[in-house]
Amino acid sequence: MRKKIALIGGGQIGQILAMIAAQKELGDIVILDIPEFENPAKGKALDLMEMAPHGNYDAFITGTSDYKDIAGADVVIVTAGRPRQAGMTREDLLAVNLKIISTVAAGVKQYAPNAFCIIITNPLDAMVYSFYKLTGFPRNRIAGMAGTLDTARWRAFIAMELGVSVADVAGTVLGGHGPDMVPLPRLTTVGGVPLTEIATKEQIDRLALRTREAGTEIVKLFGKGSAFFSPAWSAIVMAESYLRDKRRILPCAALCQGEYGVNGLFIGVPAMISANGVEKIYEIKLTEDENALLQKTIAGVKKTTEETKL
Ligand code: A3D
């Protein structure tokens, strides 16, 4: 039997998620949006069905505003919420998106209680925590999509700067999804060569800063709305690792219970995603300087998480 993927939110990211999931034949897809946007969701689903003959995929794609239609979903990806507008911080979004996540959590808990859930809605670290608290799902079945995208941005900027294949750039970004996130140049390699040996400190500092501000750079360019292609692909990589038991190690917001000295917060950490969900969190021995940066981002995540009052 085909797997079922429920996309809660059928906006910019939701529609790209549906397209990539279909092209990868991850399963049948349900796009759920609020009643006012039910018809656009149905329209997008129909458009994707009509793309299938040329896209060469078999997947049934439907749109709905009724949670009954997500019944039994294997994976739920949540983008429901409002995106950032120019001049708006992710934290400005907290109050409005917390209300939306509460409705989503209730619907998913009732109709897809066994799903692996990937949260994308901002402010990410607080929304994934809220979803965890509101559903009561076990920690291995909830992850926030942030580090996978932040690391993709770090890798892309390095490849662009050095004029090399992005496939050869490996690295990771830790911490919260905001300007205090921590790219780790010391542990980044380009075809096995340490980044610190082929790029200058000035280059590395500039690329790290660009990574931390990457979401804002896109928001400024768009004028309205935030990134959608790269966030969608990043979440699909996580979903695929779960559905196909690929056991990929992807930085994502996972519930830390002692790891990195953190208890009870979702922090961006390298995690293995398998058929068991978030199966393992990897702890990295950090230098004093790296640890100081990590402590700063943890403090920021703690602050926004506490604002949820959950
Ligand atoms: P957008 O195109 O506005 O889509 C959001 C969709 O959610 C809209 O179609 C809404 O109608 C729908 N929606 C609103 N309320 C509900 C509800 N209660 N139930 C179901 N659907 C609802 O936004 P987008 O797709 O560009 O972004 C979605 C979210 O992702 C925003 O919160 C962004 O800030 C966030 N985002 C996160 C990242 C990360 O890296 C974590 C990157 C980019 C965007």
py3Dmol code that shows the C-alpha trace and the ligand (Angstrom):
import py3Dmol

protein = """\
ATOM      1  CA  MET A   1       0.000   0.000   0.000  1.00  0.00           C
ATOM      2  CA  ARG A   2       1.176   3.480  -0.799  1.00  0.00           C
ATOM      3  CA  LYS A   3       2.295   5.756   2.006  1.00  0.00           C
ATOM      4  CA  LYS A   4       0.254   8.858   2.763  1.00  0.00           C
ATOM      5  CA  ILE A   5       1.652  12.323   3.215  1.00  0.00           C
ATOM      6  CA  ALA A   6      -0.456  15.098   4.712  1.00  0.00           C
ATOM      7  CA  LEU A   7       0.612  18.662   4.036  1.00  0.00           C
ATOM      8  CA  ILE A   8      -1.009  21.025   6.530  1.00  0.00           C
ATOM      9  CA  GLY A   9      -0.900  24.380   4.777  1.00  0.00           C
ATOM     10  CA  GLY A  10      -1.080  24.581   1.006  1.00  0.00           C
ATOM     11  CA  GLY A  11       0.612  27.932   0.440  1.00  0.00           C
ATOM     12  CA  GLN A  12       3.992  28.660  -1.102  1.00  0.00           C
ATOM     13  CA  ILE A  13       5.945  25.900   0.639  1.00  0.00           C
ATOM     14  CA  GLY A  14       2.995  23.491   0.748  1.00  0.00           C
ATOM     15  CA  GLN A  15       2.555  23.495  -3.012  1.00  0.00           C
ATOM     16  CA  ILE A  16       6.272  22.861  -3.666  1.00  0.00           C
ATOM     17  CA  LEU A  17       6.243  20.099  -1.047  1.00  0.00           C
ATOM     18  CA  ALA A  18       3.368  18.471  -2.937  1.00  0.00           C
ATOM     19  CA  MET A  19       5.201  18.707  -6.233  1.00  0.00           C
ATOM     20  CA  ILE A  20       8.470  17.229  -4.995  1.00  0.00           C
ATOM     21  CA  ALA A  21       6.743  14.513  -2.951  1.00  0.00           C
ATOM     22  CA  ALA A  22       4.798  13.508  -6.066  1.00  0.00           C
ATOM     23  CA  GLN A  23       7.873  13.530  -8.302  1.00  0.00           C
ATOM     24  CA  LYS A  24       9.716  11.366  -5.801  1.00  0.00           C
ATOM     25  CA  GLU A  25       6.676   9.084  -5.498  1.00  0.00           C
ATOM     26  CA  LEU A  26       6.816   9.236  -1.724  1.00  0.00           C
ATOM     27  CA  GLY A  27       3.117   8.359  -1.540  1.00  0.00           C
ATOM     28  CA  ASP A  28      -0.347   9.804  -1.978  1.00  0.00           C
ATOM     29  CA  ILE A  29      -0.666  13.406  -0.930  1.00  0.00           C
ATOM     30  CA  VAL A  30      -3.359  15.393   0.857  1.00  0.00           C
ATOM     31  CA  ILE A  31      -3.056  19.167   0.937  1.00  0.00           C
ATOM     32  CA  LEU A  32      -5.076  20.623   3.816  1.00  0.00           C
ATOM     33  CA  ASP A  33      -5.739  24.324   4.177  1.00  0.00           C
ATOM     34  CA  ILE A  34      -8.341  26.452   5.974  1.00  0.00           C
ATOM     35  CA  PRO A  35     -11.884  26.518   4.485  1.00  0.00           C
ATOM     36  CA  GLU A  36     -11.221  29.897   2.770  1.00  0.00           C
ATOM     37  CA  PHE A  37      -8.307  28.275   0.941  1.00  0.00           C
ATOM     38  CA  GLU A  38      -9.900  24.880   0.321  1.00  0.00           C
ATOM     39  CA  ASN A  39     -10.520  25.581  -3.347  1.00  0.00           C
ATOM     40  CA  PRO A  40      -6.971  26.770  -4.052  1.00  0.00           C
ATOM     41  CA  ALA A  41      -5.745  23.591  -2.297  1.00  0.00           C
ATOM     42  CA  LYS A  42      -8.064  21.487  -4.480  1.00  0.00           C
ATOM     43  CA  GLY A  43      -6.924  23.426  -7.541  1.00  0.00           C
ATOM     44  CA  LYS A  44      -3.250  22.852  -6.786  1.00  0.00           C
ATOM     45  CA  ALA A  45      -3.907  19.159  -6.208  1.00  0.00           C
ATOM     46  CA  LEU A  46      -5.766  18.868  -9.520  1.00  0.00           C
ATOM     47  CA  ASP A  47      -3.056  20.773 -11.375  1.00  0.00           C
ATOM     48  CA  LEU A  48      -0.466  18.332  -9.982  1.00  0.00           C
ATOM     49  CA  MET A  49      -2.611  15.355 -11.055  1.00  0.00           C
ATOM     50  CA  GLU A  50      -2.677  16.829 -14.551  1.00  0.00           C
ATOM     51  CA  MET A  51       1.116  17.206 -14.453  1.00  0.00           C
ATOM     52  CA  ALA A  52       1.571  13.499 -13.670  1.00  0.00           C
ATOM     53  CA  PRO A  53       1.574  12.185 -17.267  1.00  0.00           C
ATOM     54  CA  HIS A  54       4.602  14.351 -18.108  1.00  0.00           C
ATOM     55  CA  GLY A  55       6.039  14.298 -14.608  1.00  0.00           C
ATOM     56  CA  ASN A  56       6.024  10.493 -14.763  1.00  0.00           C
ATOM     57  CA  TYR A  57       4.704   9.840 -11.294  1.00  0.00           C
ATOM     58  CA  ASP A  58       1.955   7.810  -9.737  1.00  0.00           C
ATOM     59  CA  ALA A  59       0.428   9.559  -6.766  1.00  0.00           C
ATOM     60  CA  PHE A  60      -3.089  10.611  -5.881  1.00  0.00           C
ATOM     61  CA  ILE A  61      -3.108  14.222  -4.814  1.00  0.00           C
ATOM     62  CA  THR A  62      -6.153  15.833  -3.219  1.00  0.00           C
ATOM     63  CA  GLY A  63      -7.046  19.097  -1.526  1.00  0.00           C
ATOM     64  CA  THR A  64      -9.264  19.522   1.524  1.00  0.00           C
ATOM     65  CA  SER A  65     -10.053  21.574   4.597  1.00  0.00           C
ATOM     66  CA  ASP A  66     -11.312  18.572   6.545  1.00  0.00           C
ATOM     67  CA  TYR A  67      -8.931  16.785   8.909  1.00  0.00           C
ATOM     68  CA  LYS A  68     -10.803  13.531   8.333  1.00  0.00           C
ATOM     69  CA  ASP A  69      -9.030  13.355   4.973  1.00  0.00           C
ATOM     70  CA  ILE A  70      -5.584  13.089   6.567  1.00  0.00           C
ATOM     71  CA  ALA A  71      -6.638   9.943   8.466  1.00  0.00           C
ATOM     72  CA  GLY A  72      -3.812   7.463   8.826  1.00  0.00           C
ATOM     73  CA  ALA A  73      -1.127   9.715   7.303  1.00  0.00           C
ATOM     74  CA  ASP A  74       2.414   8.342   7.647  1.00  0.00           C
ATOM     75  CA  VAL A  75       4.033  11.765   7.449  1.00  0.00           C
ATOM     76  CA  VAL A  76       2.602  15.172   8.307  1.00  0.00           C
ATOM     77  CA  ILE A  77       4.427  18.315   7.224  1.00  0.00           C
ATOM     78  CA  VAL A  78       3.165  21.540   8.773  1.00  0.00           C
ATOM     79  CA  THR A  79       3.553  24.898   7.055  1.00  0.00           C
ATOM     80  CA  ALA A  80       0.230  26.300   8.240  1.00  0.00           C
ATOM     81  CA  GLY A  81       0.740  29.810   9.433  1.00  0.00           C
ATOM     82  CA  ARG A  82       1.654  33.241   8.283  1.00  0.00           C
ATOM     83  CA  PRO A  83       5.043  33.844   6.704  1.00  0.00           C
ATOM     84  CA  ARG A  84       7.320  36.717   7.666  1.00  0.00           C
ATOM     85  CA  GLN A  85       6.892  40.011   5.876  1.00  0.00           C
ATOM     86  CA  ALA A  86       9.734  42.493   5.345  1.00  0.00           C
ATOM     87  CA  GLY A  87      10.687  44.129   8.655  1.00  0.00           C
ATOM     88  CA  MET A  88       9.035  41.389  10.703  1.00  0.00           C
ATOM     89  CA  THR A  89      11.075  39.110  12.981  1.00  0.00           C
ATOM     90  CA  ARG A  90      10.246  35.436  13.374  1.00  0.00           C
ATOM     91  CA  GLU A  91       9.248  36.244  16.956  1.00  0.00           C
ATOM     92  CA  ASP A  92       6.635  38.752  15.761  1.00  0.00           C
ATOM     93  CA  LEU A  93       4.910  35.765  14.268  1.00  0.00           C
ATOM     94  CA  LEU A  94       4.760  33.812  17.516  1.00  0.00           C
ATOM     95  CA  ALA A  95       1.358  34.791  18.822  1.00  0.00           C
ATOM     96  CA  VAL A  96      -0.478  34.450  15.514  1.00  0.00           C
ATOM     97  CA  ASN A  97       1.145  31.167  14.530  1.00  0.00           C
ATOM     98  CA  LEU A  98       0.785  29.619  17.992  1.00  0.00           C
ATOM     99  CA  LYS A  99      -2.985  29.853  17.595  1.00  0.00           C
ATOM    100  CA  ILE A 100      -2.768  28.143  14.213  1.00  0.00           C
ATOM    101  CA  ILE A 101      -0.456  25.399  15.508  1.00  0.00           C
ATOM    102  CA  SER A 102      -2.938  24.668  18.309  1.00  0.00           C
ATOM    103  CA  THR A 103      -5.673  23.911  15.754  1.00  0.00           C
ATOM    104  CA  VAL A 104      -3.292  21.866  13.634  1.00  0.00           C
ATOM    105  CA  ALA A 105      -2.031  19.862  16.633  1.00  0.00           C
ATOM    106  CA  ALA A 106      -5.611  18.952  17.594  1.00  0.00           C
ATOM    107  CA  GLY A 107      -6.445  17.785  14.052  1.00  0.00           C
ATOM    108  CA  VAL A 108      -3.257  15.762  13.631  1.00  0.00           C
ATOM    109  CA  LYS A 109      -3.596  14.191  17.080  1.00  0.00           C
ATOM    110  CA  GLN A 110      -7.101  13.034  16.251  1.00  0.00           C
ATOM    111  CA  TYR A 111      -6.613  11.777  12.697  1.00  0.00           C
ATOM    112  CA  ALA A 112      -2.925  10.945  12.240  1.00  0.00           C
ATOM    113  CA  PRO A 113      -1.746   9.921  15.698  1.00  0.00           C
ATOM    114  CA  ASN A 114       1.040   7.694  14.375  1.00  0.00           C
ATOM    115  CA  ALA A 115       2.576  10.065  11.854  1.00  0.00           C
ATOM    116  CA  PHE A 116       6.140  11.343  11.749  1.00  0.00           C
ATOM    117  CA  CYS A 117       5.634  15.109  11.970  1.00  0.00           C
ATOM    118  CA  ILE A 118       7.867  17.747  10.462  1.00  0.00           C
ATOM    119  CA  ILE A 119       7.186  21.338  11.479  1.00  0.00           C
ATOM    120  CA  ILE A 120       8.225  24.272   9.304  1.00  0.00           C
ATOM    121  CA  THR A 121       6.029  27.087  10.640  1.00  0.00           C
ATOM    122  CA  ASN A 122       7.995  29.969  12.217  1.00  0.00           C
ATOM    123  CA  PRO A 123       9.216  30.848  14.782  1.00  0.00           C
ATOM    124  CA  LEU A 124      10.408  27.328  14.219  1.00  0.00           C
ATOM    125  CA  ASP A 125      11.941  26.357  17.555  1.00  0.00           C
ATOM    126  CA  ALA A 126       8.898  27.565  19.494  1.00  0.00           C
ATOM    127  CA  MET A 127       6.346  26.108  17.059  1.00  0.00           C
ATOM    128  CA  VAL A 128       7.867  22.625  17.055  1.00  0.00           C
ATOM    129  CA  TYR A 129       7.968  22.721  20.866  1.00  0.00           C
ATOM    130  CA  SER A 130       4.314  23.818  20.965  1.00  0.00           C
ATOM    131  CA  PHE A 131       3.293  21.041  18.591  1.00  0.00           C
ATOM    132  CA  TYR A 132       5.102  18.536  20.835  1.00  0.00           C
ATOM    133  CA  LYS A 133       3.413  19.841  23.973  1.00  0.00           C
ATOM    134  CA  LEU A 134      -0.045  20.049  22.388  1.00  0.00           C
ATOM    135  CA  THR A 135      -0.033  16.595  20.765  1.00  0.00           C
ATOM    136  CA  GLY A 136       1.906  14.729  23.457  1.00  0.00           C
ATOM    137  CA  PHE A 137       3.548  12.685  20.674  1.00  0.00           C
ATOM    138  CA  PRO A 138       6.842  10.983  21.555  1.00  0.00           C
ATOM    139  CA  ARG A 139       9.983  12.946  20.822  1.00  0.00           C
ATOM    140  CA  ASN A 140      11.201  10.654  18.058  1.00  0.00           C
ATOM    141  CA  ARG A 141       8.122  11.479  15.964  1.00  0.00           C
ATOM    142  CA  ILE A 142       8.522  15.260  15.906  1.00  0.00           C
ATOM    143  CA  ALA A 143      11.253  17.287  14.237  1.00  0.00           C
ATOM    144  CA  GLY A 144      11.568  20.871  13.153  1.00  0.00           C
ATOM    145  CA  MET A 145      12.883  21.620   9.692  1.00  0.00           C
ATOM    146  CA  ALA A 146      15.501  24.302  10.095  1.00  0.00           C
ATOM    147  CA  GLY A 147      19.043  22.954  10.362  1.00  0.00           C
ATOM    148  CA  THR A 148      18.587  20.957   7.153  1.00  0.00           C
ATOM    149  CA  LEU A 149      17.873  24.221   5.334  1.00  0.00           C
ATOM    150  CA  ASP A 150      20.458  26.271   7.243  1.00  0.00           C
ATOM    151  CA  THR A 151      23.097  23.666   6.368  1.00  0.00           C
ATOM    152  CA  ALA A 152      21.984  23.646   2.725  1.00  0.00           C
ATOM    153  CA  ARG A 153      22.436  27.422   2.653  1.00  0.00           C
ATOM    154  CA  TRP A 154      25.897  27.172   4.274  1.00  0.00           C
ATOM    155  CA  ARG A 155      26.908  24.524   1.715  1.00  0.00           C
ATOM    156  CA  ALA A 156      25.468  26.506  -1.208  1.00  0.00           C
ATOM    157  CA  PHE A 157      27.270  29.722  -0.215  1.00  0.00           C
ATOM    158  CA  ILE A 158      30.596  27.878   0.167  1.00  0.00           C
ATOM    159  CA  ALA A 159      30.193  26.222  -3.245  1.00  0.00           C
ATOM    160  CA  MET A 160      29.288  29.595  -4.818  1.00  0.00           C
ATOM    161  CA  GLU A 161      32.283  31.320  -3.196  1.00  0.00           C
ATOM    162  CA  LEU A 162      34.839  28.649  -4.096  1.00  0.00           C
ATOM    163  CA  GLY A 163      33.377  27.713  -7.483  1.00  0.00           C
ATOM    164  CA  VAL A 164      33.129  24.009  -6.584  1.00  0.00           C
ATOM    165  CA  SER A 165      30.386  21.409  -6.678  1.00  0.00           C
ATOM    166  CA  VAL A 166      27.960  21.732  -3.818  1.00  0.00           C
ATOM    167  CA  ALA A 167      27.912  17.929  -3.691  1.00  0.00           C
ATOM    168  CA  ASP A 168      31.440  18.021  -2.267  1.00  0.00           C
ATOM    169  CA  VAL A 169      30.691  20.489   0.502  1.00  0.00           C
ATOM    170  CA  ALA A 170      29.868  18.794   3.806  1.00  0.00           C
ATOM    171  CA  GLY A 171      29.179  20.566   7.051  1.00  0.00           C
ATOM    172  CA  THR A 172      26.648  21.341   9.690  1.00  0.00           C
ATOM    173  CA  VAL A 173      24.877  24.237  11.378  1.00  0.00           C
ATOM    174  CA  LEU A 174      23.761  23.960  15.005  1.00  0.00           C
ATOM    175  CA  GLY A 175      21.335  25.828  17.217  1.00  0.00           C
ATOM    176  CA  GLY A 176      18.151  27.792  16.812  1.00  0.00           C
ATOM    177  CA  HIS A 177      16.683  28.937  13.510  1.00  0.00           C
ATOM    178  CA  GLY A 178      17.654  32.589  13.717  1.00  0.00           C
ATOM    179  CA  PRO A 179      20.594  34.960  13.411  1.00  0.00           C
ATOM    180  CA  ASP A 180      22.425  33.248  16.305  1.00  0.00           C
ATOM    181  CA  MET A 181      22.592  29.838  14.600  1.00  0.00           C
ATOM    182  CA  VAL A 182      26.080  28.329  14.610  1.00  0.00           C
ATOM    183  CA  PRO A 183      27.742  27.219  11.338  1.00  0.00           C
ATOM    184  CA  LEU A 184      30.809  25.126  12.186  1.00  0.00           C
ATOM    185  CA  PRO A 185      33.706  25.982   9.801  1.00  0.00           C
ATOM    186  CA  ARG A 186      36.129  23.760  11.749  1.00  0.00           C
ATOM    187  CA  LEU A 187      34.059  20.701  10.833  1.00  0.00           C
ATOM    188  CA  THR A 188      33.224  21.710   7.266  1.00  0.00           C
ATOM    189  CA  THR A 189      35.024  20.019   4.406  1.00  0.00           C
ATOM    190  CA  VAL A 190      35.174  20.411   0.647  1.00  0.00           C
ATOM    191  CA  GLY A 191      35.915  17.068  -0.970  1.00  0.00           C
ATOM    192  CA  GLY A 192      37.585  16.007   2.260  1.00  0.00           C
ATOM    193  CA  VAL A 193      39.746  19.165   2.454  1.00  0.00           C
ATOM    194  CA  PRO A 194      39.074  21.260   5.583  1.00  0.00           C
ATOM    195  CA  LEU A 195      37.319  24.518   4.713  1.00  0.00           C
ATOM    196  CA  THR A 196      39.693  26.315   7.073  1.00  0.00           C
ATOM    197  CA  GLU A 197      42.604  25.328   4.781  1.00  0.00           C
ATOM    198  CA  ILE A 198      41.121  26.506   1.494  1.00  0.00           C
ATOM    199  CA  ALA A 199      39.248  29.636   2.489  1.00  0.00           C
ATOM    200  CA  THR A 200      40.496  32.701   4.343  1.00  0.00           C
ATOM    201  CA  LYS A 201      39.124  33.755   7.704  1.00  0.00           C
ATOM    202  CA  GLU A 202      37.552  36.774   6.019  1.00  0.00           C
ATOM    203  CA  GLN A 203      35.743  34.515   3.520  1.00  0.00           C
ATOM    204  CA  ILE A 204      34.574  32.099   6.202  1.00  0.00           C
ATOM    205  CA  ASP A 205      33.282  34.862   8.470  1.00  0.00           C
ATOM    206  CA  ARG A 206      31.404  36.430   5.561  1.00  0.00           C
ATOM    207  CA  LEU A 207      29.843  33.106   4.528  1.00  0.00           C
ATOM    208  CA  ALA A 208      28.843  32.302   8.120  1.00  0.00           C
ATOM    209  CA  LEU A 209      27.176  35.707   8.466  1.00  0.00           C
ATOM    210  CA  ARG A 210      25.368  35.273   5.147  1.00  0.00           C
ATOM    211  CA  THR A 211      24.107  31.856   6.339  1.00  0.00           C
ATOM    212  CA  ARG A 212      22.801  33.313   9.589  1.00  0.00           C
ATOM    213  CA  GLU A 213      20.986  36.050   7.677  1.00  0.00           C
ATOM    214  CA  ALA A 214      19.961  33.934   4.670  1.00  0.00           C
ATOM    215  CA  GLY A 215      16.242  33.858   5.436  1.00  0.00           C
ATOM    216  CA  THR A 216      16.180  37.643   5.813  1.00  0.00           C
ATOM    217  CA  GLU A 217      18.140  38.109   2.566  1.00  0.00           C
ATOM    218  CA  ILE A 218      15.384  36.246   0.691  1.00  0.00           C
ATOM    219  CA  VAL A 219      12.578  38.081   2.523  1.00  0.00           C
ATOM    220  CA  LYS A 220      14.145  41.421   1.509  1.00  0.00           C
ATOM    221  CA  LEU A 221      14.460  40.326  -2.119  1.00  0.00           C
ATOM    222  CA  PHE A 222      10.897  38.998  -2.296  1.00  0.00           C
ATOM    223  CA  GLY A 223       9.381  42.015  -0.525  1.00  0.00           C
ATOM    224  CA  LYS A 224       6.435  39.805   0.366  1.00  0.00           C
ATOM    225  CA  GLY A 225       6.668  36.304   1.835  1.00  0.00           C
ATOM    226  CA  SER A 226       9.693  34.129   2.590  1.00  0.00           C
ATOM    227  CA  ALA A 227      11.731  31.339   0.985  1.00  0.00           C
ATOM    228  CA  PHE A 228       9.819  28.347  -0.334  1.00  0.00           C
ATOM    229  CA  PHE A 229      11.821  26.187  -2.785  1.00  0.00           C
ATOM    230  CA  SER A 230      14.706  25.377  -0.446  1.00  0.00           C
ATOM    231  CA  PRO A 231      12.589  24.943   2.718  1.00  0.00           C
ATOM    232  CA  ALA A 232      10.357  22.498   0.827  1.00  0.00           C
ATOM    233  CA  TRP A 233      13.257  20.393  -0.468  1.00  0.00           C
ATOM    234  CA  SER A 234      14.833  20.345   2.993  1.00  0.00           C
ATOM    235  CA  ALA A 235      11.654  18.950   4.558  1.00  0.00           C
ATOM    236  CA  ILE A 236      11.294  16.384   1.777  1.00  0.00           C
ATOM    237  CA  VAL A 237      14.814  15.104   2.486  1.00  0.00           C
ATOM    238  CA  MET A 238      13.739  14.539   6.098  1.00  0.00           C
ATOM    239  CA  ALA A 239      10.455  12.882   5.098  1.00  0.00           C
ATOM    240  CA  GLU A 240      12.198  10.623   2.605  1.00  0.00           C
ATOM    241  CA  SER A 241      14.778   9.542   5.164  1.00  0.00           C
ATOM    242  CA  TYR A 242      11.895   8.456   7.417  1.00  0.00           C
ATOM    243  CA  LEU A 243       9.716   6.815   4.749  1.00  0.00           C
ATOM    244  CA  ARG A 244      12.595   4.929   3.087  1.00  0.00           C
ATOM    245  CA  ASP A 245      14.583   4.318   6.268  1.00  0.00           C
ATOM    246  CA  LYS A 246      17.570   6.057   4.698  1.00  0.00           C
ATOM    247  CA  ARG A 247      19.103   6.787   8.111  1.00  0.00           C
ATOM    248  CA  ARG A 248      20.462  10.115   6.970  1.00  0.00           C
ATOM    249  CA  ILE A 249      22.119  12.363   9.517  1.00  0.00           C
ATOM    250  CA  LEU A 250      20.413  15.695   9.098  1.00  0.00           C
ATOM    251  CA  PRO A 251      20.613  18.726  11.329  1.00  0.00           C
ATOM    252  CA  CYS A 252      17.099  19.343  12.579  1.00  0.00           C
ATOM    253  CA  ALA A 253      15.301  20.764  15.593  1.00  0.00           C
ATOM    254  CA  ALA A 254      15.021  17.767  17.901  1.00  0.00           C
ATOM    255  CA  LEU A 255      13.969  17.570  21.529  1.00  0.00           C
ATOM    256  CA  CYS A 256      17.136  17.524  23.615  1.00  0.00           C
ATOM    257  CA  GLN A 257      16.959  15.679  26.896  1.00  0.00           C
ATOM    258  CA  GLY A 258      20.450  16.194  28.217  1.00  0.00           C
ATOM    259  CA  GLU A 259      22.234  16.429  24.860  1.00  0.00           C
ATOM    260  CA  TYR A 260      24.414  19.536  24.585  1.00  0.00           C
ATOM    261  CA  GLY A 261      23.445  20.264  28.202  1.00  0.00           C
ATOM    262  CA  VAL A 262      19.910  21.142  27.081  1.00  0.00           C
ATOM    263  CA  ASN A 263      16.807  19.772  28.725  1.00  0.00           C
ATOM    264  CA  GLY A 264      13.334  20.064  27.231  1.00  0.00           C
ATOM    265  CA  LEU A 265      14.032  22.371  24.284  1.00  0.00           C
ATOM    266  CA  PHE A 266      14.021  21.697  20.556  1.00  0.00           C
ATOM    267  CA  ILE A 267      17.471  22.718  19.311  1.00  0.00           C
ATOM    268  CA  GLY A 268      19.084  22.246  15.910  1.00  0.00           C
ATOM    269  CA  VAL A 269      21.376  19.242  16.291  1.00  0.00           C
ATOM    270  CA  PRO A 270      22.673  16.517  13.973  1.00  0.00           C
ATOM    271  CA  ALA A 271      20.118  13.710  14.116  1.00  0.00           C
ATOM    272  CA  MET A 272      19.685  10.381  12.394  1.00  0.00           C
ATOM    273  CA  ILE A 273      16.264  10.047  10.799  1.00  0.00           C
ATOM    274  CA  SER A 274      15.240   6.457  10.201  1.00  0.00           C
ATOM    275  CA  ALA A 275      11.998   4.493  10.088  1.00  0.00           C
ATOM    276  CA  ASN A 276      11.948   5.131  13.834  1.00  0.00           C
ATOM    277  CA  GLY A 277      11.853   8.876  13.290  1.00  0.00           C
ATOM    278  CA  VAL A 278      14.513  10.847  15.111  1.00  0.00           C
ATOM    279  CA  GLU A 279      16.457   7.783  16.148  1.00  0.00           C
ATOM    280  CA  LYS A 280      19.631   9.340  17.489  1.00  0.00           C
ATOM    281  CA  ILE A 281      21.067  12.741  18.282  1.00  0.00           C
ATOM    282  CA  TYR A 282      24.807  13.116  17.765  1.00  0.00           C
ATOM    283  CA  GLU A 283      26.796  15.208  20.211  1.00  0.00           C
ATOM    284  CA  ILE A 284      29.852  17.033  18.882  1.00  0.00           C
ATOM    285  CA  LYS A 285      32.815  17.947  21.093  1.00  0.00           C
ATOM    286  CA  LEU A 286      32.893  21.705  20.645  1.00  0.00           C
ATOM    287  CA  THR A 287      35.739  24.135  21.260  1.00  0.00           C
ATOM    288  CA  GLU A 288      35.294  26.789  23.907  1.00  0.00           C
ATOM    289  CA  ASP A 289      34.462  29.431  21.280  1.00  0.00           C
ATOM    290  CA  GLU A 290      31.954  27.195  19.479  1.00  0.00           C
ATOM    291  CA  ASN A 291      30.331  26.295  22.769  1.00  0.00           C
ATOM    292  CA  ALA A 292      30.000  29.986  23.697  1.00  0.00           C
ATOM    293  CA  LEU A 293      28.156  30.582  20.418  1.00  0.00           C
ATOM    294  CA  LEU A 294      25.942  27.554  21.048  1.00  0.00           C
ATOM    295  CA  GLN A 295      25.059  28.789  24.525  1.00  0.00           C
ATOM    296  CA  LYS A 296      23.972  32.118  23.025  1.00  0.00           C
ATOM    297  CA  THR A 297      21.601  30.496  20.516  1.00  0.00           C
ATOM    298  CA  ILE A 298      20.240  28.141  23.208  1.00  0.00           C
ATOM    299  CA  ALA A 299      19.413  31.178  25.367  1.00  0.00           C
ATOM    300  CA  GLY A 300      17.493  32.670  22.428  1.00  0.00           C
ATOM    301  CA  VAL A 301      15.550  29.447  21.814  1.00  0.00           C
ATOM    302  CA  LYS A 302      14.763  29.218  25.538  1.00  0.00           C
ATOM    303  CA  LYS A 303      13.369  32.754  25.490  1.00  0.00           C
ATOM    304  CA  THR A 304      11.017  32.238  22.512  1.00  0.00           C
ATOM    305  CA  THR A 305      10.019  28.795  23.756  1.00  0.00           C
ATOM    306  CA  GLU A 306       9.069  30.244  27.150  1.00  0.00           C
ATOM    307  CA  GLU A 307       6.914  32.839  25.395  1.00  0.00           C
ATOM    308  CA  THR A 308       4.591  30.022  24.294  1.00  0.00           C
ATOM    309  CA  LYS A 309       3.750  29.485  28.018  1.00  0.00           C
ATOM    310  CA  LEU A 310       3.240  25.765  27.324  1.00  0.00           C
TER     311      LEU A 310
END
"""
ligand_1 = """\
44
A3D
P 2.010 30.810 2.954
O 2.252 30.838 1.489
O 1.287 31.955 3.561
O 1.258 29.449 3.308
C 0.744 29.206 4.560
C -0.583 28.508 4.359
O -1.082 28.119 5.633
C -1.646 29.410 3.701
O -2.154 28.789 2.531
C -2.710 29.537 4.779
O -4.029 29.633 4.268
C -2.491 28.241 5.556
N -3.089 28.250 6.890
C -3.233 29.286 7.737
N -3.877 28.872 8.850
C -4.106 27.557 8.703
C -4.734 26.580 9.511
N -5.232 26.882 10.720
N -4.815 25.314 9.035
C -4.301 24.985 7.830
N -3.693 25.878 7.016
C -3.608 27.146 7.454
O 3.403 30.663 3.756
P 4.699 29.827 3.311
O 4.278 28.516 2.767
O 5.618 30.701 2.543
O 5.379 29.617 4.760
C 4.762 28.800 5.715
C 5.470 28.902 7.083
O 6.794 28.427 6.967
C 5.579 30.322 7.625
O 5.331 30.323 9.024
C 7.024 30.696 7.375
O 7.519 31.668 8.258
C 7.683 29.358 7.588
N 9.021 29.195 7.002
C 9.939 28.516 7.744
C 11.208 28.315 7.242
C 12.217 27.565 8.053
O 13.339 27.406 7.634
C 11.859 27.044 9.354
C 11.563 28.807 5.977
C 10.599 29.479 5.251
C 9.306 29.682 5.769
"""
view = py3Dmol.view(width=600, height=400)
view.addModel(protein, "pdb")
view.setStyle({"model": 0}, {"cartoon": {"style": "trace"}})
view.addModel(ligand_1, "xyz")
view.setStyle({"model": 1}, {"stick": {}})
view.zoomTo()
view.show()
